[in-house]
Amino acid sequence: MPRPWKPGQKVTPDTLRDCLDILAKVIGRKGGEKYVPLYLRIERELDAMQEQLSAYQRILKRAKRLNHPQA
């Protein structure tokens, strides 16, 4: 079940996944194919967000290693 989201709250990967779930249901109905471009856009946004979060985690790991080198 989608989590409640309110305007002004940060959009997270879970928010986008919830949107994709809702859109999948809508697209599965008669006439829903017109929403496929929106689904694809949200998918791209989710991929980009996950890539950025992954990069951020790798950067923090590297920075920690550089700030605390092993003796």
MDAnalysis code that builds the backbone (N, CA, C; Angstrom):
import MDAnalysis as mda
import numpy as np

u = mda.Universe.empty(213, n_residues=71, atom_resindex=np.repeat(np.arange(71), 3), trajectory=True)
u.add_TopologyAttr("name", ["N", "CA", "C"] * 71)
u.add_TopologyAttr("resid", np.arange(1, 72))
u.add_TopologyAttr("resname", ["MET", "PRO", "ARG", "PRO", "TRP", "LYS", "PRO", "GLY", "GLN", "LYS", "VAL", "THR", "PRO", "ASP", "THR", "LEU", "ARG", "ASP", "CYS", "LEU", "ASP", "ILE", "LEU", "ALA", "LYS", "VAL", "ILE", "GLY", "ARG", "LYS", "GLY", "GLY", "GLU", "LYS", "TYR", "VAL", "PRO", "LEU", "TYR", "LEU", "ARG", "ILE", "GLU", "ARG", "GLU", "LEU", "ASP", "ALA", "MET", "GLN", "GLU", "GLN", "LEU", "SER", "ALA", "TYR", "GLN", "ARG", "ILE", "LEU", "LYS", "ARG", "ALA", "LYS", "ARG", "LEU", "ASN", "HIS", "PRO", "GLN", "ALA"])
u.atoms.positions = np.array([
    [0.837, -1.174, 0.000],
    [0.000, 0.000, 0.000],
    [0.888, 1.245, 0.000],
    [0.570, 2.212, -0.838],
    [1.396, 3.423, -0.896],
    [1.425, 4.160, 0.439],
    [2.599, 4.702, 0.720],
    [2.757, 5.511, 1.931],
    [2.203, 6.901, 1.661],
    [1.598, 7.519, 2.667],
    [1.094, 8.882, 2.446],
    [2.239, 9.847, 2.169],
    [2.029, 10.732, 1.244],
    [3.015, 11.754, 0.899],
    [2.297, 13.087, 0.866],
    [2.942, 14.097, 1.377],
    [2.350, 15.427, 1.408],
    [3.267, 16.404, 0.677],
    [2.673, 17.393, -0.005],
    [3.496, 18.402, -0.675],
    [4.488, 19.022, 0.310],
    [5.697, 19.222, -0.159],
    [6.745, 19.777, 0.694],
    [7.645, 18.715, 1.295],
    [7.167, 17.467, 1.325],
    [8.012, 16.385, 1.825],
    [9.023, 15.996, 0.753],
    [10.148, 15.488, 1.206],
    [11.183, 15.048, 0.278],
    [10.696, 13.827, -0.508],
    [10.972, 13.835, -1.800],
    [10.651, 12.683, -2.641],
    [11.801, 11.692, -2.506],
    [11.465, 10.472, -2.131],
    [12.458, 9.419, -1.916],
    [12.282, 8.328, -2.971],
    [13.227, 7.400, -3.056],
    [13.024, 6.266, -3.968],
    [11.720, 5.516, -3.667],
    [11.379, 5.385, -2.393],
    [10.126, 4.711, -2.046],
    [8.915, 5.476, -2.570],
    [8.973, 6.791, -2.533],
    [7.886, 7.603, -3.079],
    [7.706, 7.298, -4.560],
    [8.808, 7.267, -5.292],
    [8.737, 7.003, -6.727],
    [8.261, 5.580, -7.008],
    [8.682, 4.619, -6.190],
    [8.210, 3.236, -6.365],
    [6.697, 3.163, -6.152],
    [6.205, 3.884, -5.163],
    [4.760, 3.924, -4.923],
    [4.031, 4.505, -6.135],
    [4.595, 5.560, -6.712],
    [3.999, 6.164, -7.913],
    [3.962, 5.159, -9.058],
    [5.040, 4.416, -9.221],
    [5.087, 3.414, -10.286],
    [4.037, 2.325, -10.069],
    [3.841, 1.922, -8.816],
    [2.821, 0.912, -8.512],
    [1.430, 1.418, -8.882],
    [1.145, 2.641, -8.504],
    [-0.168, 3.227, -8.808],
    [-0.353, 3.352, -10.319],
    [0.674, 3.853, -10.999],
    [0.579, 3.996, -12.452],
    [0.419, 2.654, -13.151],
    [1.066, 1.617, -12.650],
    [0.932, 0.292, -13.259],
    [-0.527, -0.157, -13.205],
    [-1.187, 0.107, -12.082],
    [-2.604, -0.246, -11.971],
    [-3.437, 0.553, -12.967],
    [-3.144, 1.844, -13.074],
    [-3.895, 2.714, -13.986],
    [-3.658, 2.285, -15.437],
    [-2.423, 2.001, -15.783],
    [-2.074, 1.620, -17.146],
    [-2.709, 0.279, -17.513],
    [-2.905, -0.580, -16.526],
    [-3.533, -1.878, -16.767],
    [-5.011, -1.794, -17.092],
    [-5.597, -0.636, -16.904],
    [-7.019, -0.454, -17.205],
    [-7.202, 0.037, -18.638],
    [-8.425, -0.059, -19.097],
    [-8.752, 0.400, -20.447],
    [-8.400, 1.878, -20.590],
    [-7.651, 2.208, -21.644],
    [-7.256, 3.581, -21.909],
    [-6.031, 4.033, -21.140],
    [-5.477, 3.152, -20.329],
    [-4.346, 3.517, -19.488],
    [-3.034, 3.681, -20.220],
    [-2.983, 3.204, -21.466],
    [-1.718, 3.263, -22.213],
    [-1.228, 4.695, -22.413],
    [-2.114, 5.661, -22.304],
    [-1.679, 7.053, -22.483],
    [-0.766, 7.517, -21.340],
    [-0.716, 6.752, -20.257],
    [0.135, 7.109, -19.118],
    [1.514, 6.445, -19.145],
    [1.781, 5.659, -20.178],
    [3.086, 4.988, -20.297],
    [4.238, 5.998, -20.303],
    [4.150, 7.118, -21.030],
    [5.262, 8.079, -20.979],
    [5.540, 8.601, -19.561],
    [4.503, 8.805, -18.789],
    [4.690, 9.250, -17.406],
    [5.381, 8.163, -16.584],
    [4.967, 6.919, -16.788],
    [5.591, 5.798, -16.096],
    [7.080, 5.735, -16.422],
    [7.397, 5.864, -17.713],
    [8.800, 5.803, -18.131],
    [9.610, 6.947, -17.535],
    [9.023, 8.121, -17.461],
    [9.722, 9.276, -16.872],
    [10.026, 9.027, -15.400],
    [9.039, 8.517, -14.669],
    [9.257, 8.260, -13.246],
    [10.293, 7.160, -13.060],
    [10.274, 6.165, -13.941],
    [11.307, 5.122, -13.891],
    [12.694, 5.716, -14.066],
    [12.842, 6.637, -15.028],
    [14.146, 7.280, -15.249],
    [14.553, 8.103, -14.039],
    [13.609, 8.797, -13.440],
    [13.908, 9.598, -12.249],
    [14.353, 8.696, -11.096],
    [13.699, 7.558, -10.936],
    [14.076, 6.610, -9.887],
    [15.481, 6.081, -10.138],
    [15.770, 5.703, -11.369],
    [17.121, 5.208, -11.708],
    [18.181, 6.269, -11.402],
    [17.895, 7.512, -11.781],
    [18.847, 8.599, -11.543],
    [19.048, 8.836, -10.051],
    [17.961, 8.794, -9.301],
    [18.054, 9.010, -7.859],
    [18.866, 7.897, -7.199],
    [18.625, 6.657, -7.612],
    [19.367, 5.533, -7.045],
    [20.844, 5.611, -7.405],
    [21.141, 6.026, -8.628],
    [22.540, 6.173, -9.053],
    [23.237, 7.254, -8.227],
    [22.546, 8.366, -7.996],
    [23.135, 9.450, -7.212],
    [23.361, 9.023, -5.763],
    [22.395, 8.326, -5.182],
    [22.556, 7.855, -3.808],
    [23.697, 6.856, -3.695],
    [23.818, 5.997, -4.688],
    [24.903, 5.016, -4.696],
    [26.259, 5.720, -4.805],
    [26.336, 6.703, -5.675],
    [27.584, 7.454, -5.826],
    [27.926, 8.172, -4.529],
    [26.934, 8.770, -3.900],
    [27.145, 9.490, -2.641],
    [27.696, 8.539, -1.569],
    [27.145, 7.341, -1.494],
    [27.627, 6.360, -0.519],
    [29.067, 5.949, -0.818],
    [29.385, 5.764, -2.093],
    [30.773, 5.409, -2.470],
    [31.730, 6.544, -2.134],
    [31.298, 7.770, -2.368],
    [32.141, 8.934, -2.069],
    [32.398, 9.044, -0.577],
    [31.358, 8.860, 0.232],
    [31.539, 8.924, 1.685],
    [32.481, 7.838, 2.178],
    [32.364, 6.659, 1.608],
    [33.244, 5.553, 1.990],
    [34.697, 5.891, 1.660],
    [34.910, 6.459, 0.482],
    [36.262, 6.846, 0.076],
    [36.799, 7.954, 0.981],
    [35.965, 8.944, 1.265],
    [36.391, 10.059, 2.111],
    [36.754, 9.563, 3.507],
    [35.985, 8.624, 4.039],
    [36.271, 8.079, 5.365],
    [37.613, 7.351, 5.353],
    [37.847, 6.602, 4.285],
    [39.115, 5.874, 4.170],
    [40.288, 6.843, 4.084],
    [40.102, 7.950, 3.354],
    [41.180, 8.931, 3.212],
    [41.433, 9.695, 4.497],
    [40.383, 9.921, 5.256],
    [40.511, 10.659, 6.520],
    [41.030, 9.791, 7.655],
    [40.910, 8.484, 7.504],
    [41.358, 7.560, 8.557],
    [42.159, 6.424, 7.932],
    [43.337, 6.714, 7.381],
    [44.137, 5.656, 6.738],
    [44.562, 4.617, 7.760],
    [44.656, 3.396, 7.291],
    [45.099, 2.294, 8.137],
    [46.603, 2.409, 8.379],
    [47.018, 2.129, 9.580],
    [48.447, 2.220, 9.929],
    [49.208, 1.013, 9.460],
])
